[in-house]
Amino acid sequence: MLKFIHITDTHLVEEGQVLYGLDPCLRLSQCVDSILHDHSDAALCVVTGDLAHVGHRDAYRQLAVQLHRLPMPVLPILGNHDSRGNFKEHFPRVPTDVNGFVQYVAPIGQYRGIFLDTNEPRVSHGVLCEQRAQWLKERLAEDEQPVLLFMHHPAFHVGIPSMDCISLLDAGPFQRAIEAEKHRIKHLFFGHIHRPIFGSWHGIPFSTLRGTNHQVALRLDDCMKVPGSHEPPQYGVVLLDEGIVTVHLHDFLDASERFWL
Ligand SMILES: [Fe+2]
């Protein structure tokens, strides 16, 4: 059994600033405290983008300070709010592909983790261009291992119109890249939506979760303004074993009573 942590949408800002009435760095530090207390045995921690709210250098500095508190390797990717250049300054060891995109492969137990870069400067929707999709296709063709895929933007609609219009703008290159090997993709993890959502897409199981700072309310009507909320922040605890991927979500600030049933 292998355990890993899934964090998403930390949206860090400059030190001393608040975002929607909250301190994103304090929230992340509380998330890290919880992981250290309950899940320090996790093999690794993935962070699926929107690491910073406006891509500020100081946000990445604080992010590095907090993530360095974790004893396990941390594998971050970019979201639409991130700055690729400023991220690279503070995370120079995170690999990039030959075109400079923050895309890489990492072993996760018996699985092969493939991490994608859907950031496109100055827009909110995601882009996996032909270059990035070609890289993905080549990685999928390299071996026969089962794959876990990580990306910030979902490649499909989740039923919240204000978020669906800023998902992956053109899923075509992504779909073509995975078409021949999608039976080997055992789970797709993403961020961006700031809500817990589970399902499957063309037979690929997927999950996402709330961010560590602010959330998106459940509005399935045709409202095109993004409905914010302060529902409880979460991180994911993922358990992997032969043929099984189990995703738990932990509301790490929940202080409700615990008792024996
Ligand atoms: Fe976000």
Boltz pocket constraint, residues with backbone or C-beta under 6 A from the ligand:
constraints:
  - pocket:
      binder: B
      contacts: [[A, 9], [A, 11], [A, 49], [A, 50], [A, 79], [A, 81], [A, 192], [A, 193], [A, 194], [A, 211]]
      max_distance: 6.0
